[in-house]
Amino acid sequence: MKQLLKTLTETFGPSGYEDAVRKVILKEVKPLADEVRVDALGNLIVRKKPAAGAKPALPKEPRDDVSKVEANPKRIMLAAHMDEIGIIASHIDKKGFVRFTNVGGTFGRYTLGARVHFMNGVTGVVGYDHLEQVDNALPINKMYIDVGASSKEDCPVKVGDFAAFERSYLEMGNRLVAKSMDDRTGVAVLIETLRGITLRQAQGRSTPNDLYFVFTTQAEVGLRGAGAAAYGIEPEIGIAVDVTATGDTPASMKMAMELGKGPCVKFRDPGMLSDPRIVDWMIKTAEKAKIPYQREVLLVGSTDGREIQISRAGVMTGALSIPCRYVHSASEMVDYNDLKNSVKLLMGMLSKVVSF
């Protein structure tokens, strides 16, 4: 999974320009899928059906409606977004300096001094007009990008060109650092889960559920892809897989999530309240399999789950979150054990009959 994550994070795909990332994912999932399609917004939708004739694993507790559950497998949508935050050129001055604005939650405090890579291959360095008080929050509208040009005429960037941070993947023991861990970690977890489900199927242990692994677009600019995909799939259950901020760094916000303590079961974020049935399902699965997990109440931000939950007549929805430090910077940090345990938790959930 580390090599896959390196490839994913080093591939550029700001919101609306996810094509290159989608190609990487498609190469991984096509041999594993029963159906693959791309919708009008660019979401990559990968379906995994239960194998014909395979016997699903049934709950140990006696149930009088097991046959009904077997006959009607749950249609489950799992979503992780492909896009990353970025910037877009908004003005070129006479000396060739590029003014820009944000695409998604690109914060000034992380942007000054960063290197950015435009979709046309040009690299630039972010500078600032004039630093009067270096400790102040820095607004993006006072920044510019230096692409090495000396005039507007020889500037290789045009108004409307998109860019994203440029930063290589790095391993620090179990801590992995890269740009776009939000949400290429979720993408990697879904790919590895699909791979695990396929292996189980080859061994005659099929999932009893009708699974849709959806790699969504434009999440950073309003969770747009997830809403469109959910409308088309019409799932009975939705699970978003995304990163979550942590409270384990000096003077951080007081939140319970920490790196290395396991995947997080979301209870609430500003965009959604998780369905209690999904929360209970996730916690019971983790405890039964002895998978470490954390309870998440996120104070800022939301996930694809928000749009899945309110699609059509509503969908029971929850989220599995991967702890991530320095979210929306060029050096987002995750713990490899959290990724592995996220895969284990999803495998445990999806390989059994859903009993609600």
Backbone torsions as a table, in degrees:
resi	resn	phi	psi	omega
1	MET	NA	-26.6	-179.5
2	LYS	-64.5	-44.5	179.5
3	GLN	-64.2	-39.8	176.6
4	LEU	-61.7	-43.7	-179.4
5	LEU	-66.0	-37.5	176.2
6	LYS	-59.8	-47.1	-180.0
7	THR	-62.6	-44.6	-178.1
8	LEU	-64.2	-45.5	-175.9
9	THR	-72.4	-27.4	-179.7
10	GLU	-88.5	1.5	174.3
11	THR	-94.8	134.5	-175.2
12	PHE	-90.3	133.7	-179.5
13	GLY	-162.4	68.8	174.9
14	PRO	-65.6	163.3	-176.1
15	SER	-50.8	131.3	-179.8
16	GLY	89.7	-12.8	-179.1
17	TYR	-130.3	55.3	-175.0
18	GLU	-90.2	7.1	-172.1
19	ASP	-54.7	-47.6	-176.5
20	ALA	-64.7	-39.6	178.3
21	VAL	-66.4	-42.2	179.9
22	ARG	-60.0	-37.5	178.9
23	LYS	-63.8	-40.3	177.7
24	VAL	-62.8	-46.0	-178.7
25	ILE	-65.5	-43.9	-177.8
26	LEU	-58.7	-39.5	178.4
27	LYS	-60.7	-35.7	-179.1
28	GLU	-77.3	-39.5	-169.1
29	VAL	-93.8	-22.8	-174.5
30	LYS	-57.2	-42.8	178.5
31	PRO	-67.6	-15.3	-174.3
32	LEU	-100.0	-12.9	-167.6
33	ALA	-96.2	153.7	170.3
34	ASP	-89.1	-34.2	176.8
35	GLU	-143.1	142.7	176.0
36	VAL	-137.8	134.2	174.5
37	ARG	-151.6	160.2	176.4
38	VAL	-120.7	128.0	-177.0
39	ASP	-90.4	-175.2	-173.1
40	ALA	-64.5	-27.5	178.7
41	LEU	-90.3	1.3	178.2
42	GLY	90.8	4.0	175.1
43	ASN	-62.5	135.4	174.4
44	LEU	-94.9	116.6	-174.1
45	ILE	-112.1	119.1	-174.4
46	VAL	-119.9	119.2	-177.6
47	ARG	-102.7	137.9	175.1
48	LYS	-126.4	111.0	-178.8
49	LYS	-88.8	157.2	169.7
50	PRO	-64.2	140.8	178.8
51	ALA	-65.5	138.2	179.7
52	ALA	-61.6	127.5	176.4
53	GLY	83.3	-6.8	179.4
54	ALA	-73.8	146.9	179.8
55	LYS	-96.3	118.6	178.6
56	PRO	-70.8	154.9	175.3
57	ALA	-75.0	124.1	-176.7
58	LEU	-96.1	154.1	177.1
59	PRO	-64.6	148.7	-179.3
60	LYS	-69.4	-31.5	-178.0
61	GLU	-70.5	136.6	178.0
62	PRO	-60.3	137.9	179.2
63	ARG	-136.6	142.2	179.6
64	ASP	-92.6	-1.0	-179.0
65	ASP	-123.7	21.4	-179.3
66	VAL	-58.8	-42.3	-178.4
67	SER	-61.1	-35.9	178.7
68	LYS	-66.7	-40.7	179.1
69	VAL	-64.9	-41.6	179.0
70	GLU	-63.0	-41.2	-175.8
71	ALA	-72.2	-23.2	-177.9
72	ASN	-127.2	76.9	-179.1
73	PRO	-60.1	144.5	-179.6
74	LYS	-69.9	136.9	175.1
75	ARG	-90.4	109.3	-172.5
76	ILE	-115.1	127.6	176.6
77	MET	-105.9	123.4	174.7
78	LEU	-111.1	130.0	-172.7
79	ALA	-127.8	134.2	170.4
80	ALA	-139.0	135.4	-174.2
81	HIS	-88.1	143.5	-177.5
82	MET	-85.7	-27.9	-170.3
83	ASP	-78.3	164.2	177.1
84	GLU	-131.2	163.9	176.1
85	ILE	-65.5	158.5	179.7
86	GLY	-162.2	-163.3	176.5
87	ILE	-139.0	164.2	177.1
88	ILE	-135.7	133.6	179.8
89	ALA	-66.5	131.7	-177.4
90	SER	-118.0	-16.6	-179.5
91	HIS	-164.8	143.2	174.6
92	ILE	-118.6	122.6	-178.5
93	ASP	-86.3	178.4	-172.1
94	LYS	-67.9	-18.7	177.1
95	LYS	-95.5	3.3	175.9
96	GLY	88.9	9.4	175.5
97	PHE	-80.5	141.4	-172.8
98	VAL	-103.8	118.8	169.3
99	ARG	-85.9	154.0	-173.6
100	PHE	-150.9	167.0	171.1
101	THR	-132.8	170.3	-173.0
102	ASN	-81.9	152.9	167.7
103	VAL	-120.7	98.4	-172.4
104	GLY	88.7	-163.5	-173.2
105	GLY	-83.5	63.7	176.7
106	THR	-87.1	113.9	-172.7
107	PHE	-96.4	140.8	-179.9
108	GLY	-59.2	-35.6	-175.7
109	ARG	-64.9	-23.4	179.5
110	TYR	-100.9	-8.9	-168.0
111	THR	-94.9	-36.0	-178.4
112	LEU	-58.9	128.3	179.9
113	GLY	84.9	-6.5	-179.2
114	ALA	-73.0	157.7	169.6
115	ARG	-99.5	138.5	178.7
116	VAL	-123.5	150.2	-177.4
117	HIS	-119.6	118.3	178.3
118	PHE	-81.1	155.3	-176.5
119	MET	-63.6	-20.8	177.8
120	ASN	-87.3	5.3	176.0
121	GLY	99.3	-8.5	-179.3
122	VAL	-75.5	139.2	176.1
123	THR	-110.8	142.8	178.2
124	GLY	-139.0	164.8	178.3
125	VAL	-116.2	135.2	-177.7
126	VAL	-86.8	124.6	176.1
127	GLY	-116.8	-179.8	-175.7
128	TYR	-134.4	146.6	-175.4
129	ASP	-55.5	-59.2	-178.0
130	HIS	-164.2	122.7	-178.4
131	LEU	-92.1	101.5	177.4
132	GLU	-83.7	-43.9	176.8
133	GLN	-131.4	106.3	-169.8
134	VAL	-66.3	-19.6	-177.8
135	ASP	-86.2	-6.6	-179.4
136	ASN	-73.9	153.9	172.7
137	ALA	-64.1	136.8	-173.3
138	LEU	-103.5	118.4	179.2
139	PRO	-78.7	143.6	-178.8
140	ILE	-64.0	-30.0	-177.2
141	ASN	-70.8	-3.4	174.0
142	LYS	-104.3	8.0	-178.2
143	MET	-106.0	162.5	176.2
144	TYR	-145.2	166.4	176.7
145	ILE	-115.7	127.8	177.0
146	ASP	-97.5	113.0	-179.5
147	VAL	-105.9	14.5	178.4
148	GLY	85.6	7.0	-179.8
149	ALA	-81.8	158.2	177.2
150	SER	-114.1	-7.5	178.5
151	SER	-156.4	165.6	177.3
152	LYS	-61.6	-34.4	-176.5
153	GLU	-68.5	-34.7	-178.8
154	ASP	-99.1	10.3	176.1
155	CYS	-73.7	124.5	-177.9
156	PRO	-80.5	2.3	-179.0
157	VAL	-109.3	140.2	177.8
158	LYS	-115.5	156.5	174.2
159	VAL	-56.5	131.8	-177.9
160	GLY	99.0	-8.0	177.3
161	ASP	-74.0	137.0	-179.6
162	PHE	-96.8	150.6	175.4
163	ALA	-146.3	165.0	175.1
164	ALA	-139.6	167.6	177.8
165	PHE	-58.4	147.8	173.1
166	GLU	-113.9	115.2	-179.2
167	ARG	-162.0	133.7	-176.5
168	SER	-80.6	158.5	177.0
169	TYR	-71.6	142.9	-176.6
170	LEU	-141.8	137.2	175.1
171	GLU	-107.9	128.4	176.7
172	MET	-123.2	77.3	-171.2
173	GLY	66.4	-126.6	177.2
174	ASN	-82.0	-7.4	179.3
175	ARG	-90.3	126.1	-178.2
176	LEU	-111.5	134.0	-174.2
177	VAL	-127.6	133.3	177.5
178	ALA	-170.1	166.8	165.7
179	LYS	-72.4	160.9	172.5
180	SER	56.0	25.4	166.4
181	MET	-57.1	-27.9	170.3
182	ASP	-91.2	100.6	5.1
183	ASP	-128.4	40.3	178.1
184	ARG	-68.4	-20.9	171.8
185	THR	-64.3	-43.6	177.5
186	GLY	-62.8	-39.0	177.2
187	VAL	-61.4	-47.2	-179.6
188	ALA	-62.6	-40.7	178.8
189	VAL	-62.9	-42.0	178.6
190	LEU	-66.4	-40.3	178.7
191	ILE	-62.4	-44.7	-179.8
192	GLU	-67.8	-32.8	175.9
193	THR	-67.3	-43.8	176.3
194	LEU	-60.6	-39.5	178.2
195	ARG	-63.9	-42.0	178.9
196	GLY	-65.9	-40.7	177.1
197	ILE	-62.3	-40.0	179.7
198	THR	-65.3	-40.4	178.1
199	LEU	-63.9	-43.9	177.2
200	ARG	-60.3	-40.6	-179.7
201	GLN	-63.3	-39.8	178.4
202	ALA	-64.1	-24.6	178.9
203	GLN	-92.6	7.3	179.1
204	GLY	81.8	15.5	-179.9
205	ARG	-116.4	73.2	-174.7
206	SER	-73.9	153.2	166.9
207	THR	-68.6	140.6	177.8
208	PRO	-83.5	4.2	-173.0
209	ASN	-110.4	157.2	176.5
210	ASP	-95.0	105.1	-167.8
211	LEU	-103.4	136.0	174.1
212	TYR	-121.6	110.2	175.2
213	PHE	-92.2	114.9	-172.5
214	VAL	-117.4	123.2	178.7
215	PHE	-103.8	105.4	-163.5
216	THR	-94.2	161.9	180.0
217	THR	-111.4	160.7	169.5
218	GLN	54.3	33.5	176.9
219	ALA	-70.0	-36.8	-174.9
220	GLU	-71.1	-11.5	179.3
221	VAL	-116.4	25.2	174.8
222	GLY	127.3	19.8	174.5
223	LEU	56.1	37.9	-170.9
224	ARG	-71.3	-43.0	-176.6
225	GLY	-63.7	-40.2	-176.7
226	ALA	-62.0	-40.0	-179.5
227	GLY	-63.9	-43.4	179.6
228	ALA	-66.0	-42.4	-179.3
229	ALA	-64.9	-43.5	-179.8
230	ALA	-63.8	-36.8	178.6
231	TYR	-61.7	-39.1	-179.4
232	GLY	-75.6	-37.9	-177.4
233	ILE	-79.6	-35.6	-176.0
234	GLU	54.4	61.1	-177.5
235	PRO	-72.1	159.3	171.3
236	GLU	-88.9	-28.2	179.8
237	ILE	-135.0	138.4	175.5
238	GLY	-123.1	138.2	176.3
239	ILE	-134.0	116.0	174.3
240	ALA	-89.7	140.0	175.7
241	VAL	-120.2	113.8	-174.0
242	ASP	-150.6	176.0	177.0
243	VAL	-86.6	164.8	173.0
244	THR	-138.3	147.9	177.0
245	ALA	-67.8	161.6	-178.0
246	THR	-118.6	164.7	176.3
247	GLY	-118.8	30.5	-172.3
248	ASP	-112.8	18.8	175.4
249	THR	-112.6	161.6	-177.3
250	PRO	-56.2	131.7	176.1
251	ALA	57.0	30.6	178.5
252	SER	-80.3	171.0	174.2
253	MET	-61.4	148.5	-176.9
254	LYS	-79.5	91.0	177.8
255	MET	-131.5	153.0	-171.5
256	ALA	-80.0	-18.1	-170.4
257	MET	-74.5	137.1	-179.2
258	GLU	-136.2	152.8	173.9
259	LEU	-69.3	140.0	173.1
260	GLY	83.2	0.8	-178.5
261	LYS	-101.4	8.4	176.4
262	GLY	108.1	166.0	176.2
263	PRO	-63.2	155.5	-176.9
264	CYS	-104.3	135.4	173.4
265	VAL	-93.1	114.4	-175.8
266	LYS	-75.9	131.9	171.2
267	PHE	-100.7	-41.2	-175.2
268	ARG	-158.7	144.8	161.5
269	ASP	-139.7	174.3	-177.0
270	PRO	-60.5	-15.1	-178.3
271	GLY	-102.2	-16.4	-176.5
272	MET	-158.6	155.6	166.6
273	LEU	-109.2	123.2	-179.8
274	SER	-65.0	143.9	176.4
275	ASP	-65.3	128.1	-178.2
276	PRO	-56.5	-30.0	178.6
277	ARG	-67.1	-37.3	178.6
278	ILE	-70.6	-42.7	177.9
279	VAL	-57.7	-47.9	-179.4
280	ASP	-62.3	-42.1	178.6
281	TRP	-60.0	-46.0	-178.5
282	MET	-66.0	-45.1	-177.6
283	ILE	-67.2	-45.1	180.0
284	LYS	-62.6	-39.6	178.3
285	THR	-63.5	-44.5	-179.7
286	ALA	-63.9	-44.7	-177.8
287	GLU	-67.5	-39.7	179.8
288	LYS	-64.6	-38.3	-178.7
289	ALA	-90.3	2.0	-179.1
290	LYS	58.1	41.4	175.9
291	ILE	-94.8	125.7	178.4
292	PRO	-63.7	140.1	179.1
293	TYR	-146.6	164.5	178.5
294	GLN	-127.7	157.5	178.0
295	ARG	-100.3	125.4	-172.0
296	GLU	-111.0	124.9	164.4
297	VAL	-122.5	106.5	-174.9
298	LEU	-92.6	133.3	-174.3
299	LEU	-90.2	-22.7	179.2
300	VAL	-138.8	145.0	175.6
301	GLY	89.4	174.0	177.3
302	SER	-156.0	-174.1	-175.1
303	THR	-134.7	178.4	174.6
304	ASP	-54.5	-24.8	-178.6
305	GLY	-57.7	-30.4	-179.7
306	ARG	-60.4	-44.9	-177.9
307	GLU	-77.3	-33.6	176.6
308	ILE	-62.8	-43.0	-174.9
309	GLN	-60.4	-35.0	-175.9
310	ILE	-104.5	13.8	177.8
311	SER	-72.3	141.1	-179.7
312	ARG	49.4	-122.7	-178.0
313	ALA	-90.3	8.2	179.1
314	GLY	106.0	146.4	-177.8
315	VAL	-134.4	133.3	174.0
316	MET	-67.8	121.1	-167.4
317	THR	-137.2	144.9	172.7
318	GLY	-141.2	-173.1	-179.4
319	ALA	-149.1	140.8	170.4
320	LEU	-103.8	124.2	-174.7
321	SER	-116.7	141.6	-179.5
322	ILE	-103.7	118.9	-179.5
323	PRO	-58.2	135.8	-176.2
324	CYS	-146.0	125.7	174.2
325	ARG	-88.0	151.6	174.1
326	TYR	60.3	43.8	-178.3
327	VAL	-60.7	139.3	-179.8
328	HIS	69.1	27.7	170.0
329	SER	-112.6	179.5	177.6
330	ALA	-84.6	-2.3	-179.6
331	SER	-135.0	66.4	177.0
332	GLU	-76.3	141.1	-173.7
333	MET	-122.3	131.2	175.1
334	VAL	-129.2	169.7	177.6
335	ASP	-109.6	130.6	-175.0
336	TYR	-61.1	-35.8	179.7
337	ASN	-63.9	-32.7	176.8
338	ASP	-64.6	-36.4	178.0
339	LEU	-67.1	-46.5	-179.7
340	LYS	-62.4	-40.4	179.6
341	ASN	-72.0	-26.6	174.2
342	SER	-65.1	-42.8	177.0
343	VAL	-62.7	-44.2	179.7
344	LYS	-60.6	-41.4	-178.9
345	LEU	-66.2	-45.1	178.9
346	LEU	-64.1	-40.5	177.7
347	MET	-60.3	-43.3	178.9
348	GLY	-62.8	-38.1	-179.4
349	MET	-71.4	-44.9	-170.1
350	LEU	-82.9	-15.0	-177.1
351	SER	-89.9	1.7	-179.5
352	LYS	-120.9	158.8	172.8
353	VAL	-62.4	133.8	175.8
354	VAL	-82.4	120.9	-168.7
355	SER	-102.2	29.3	175.2
356	PHE	-137.6	NA	NA
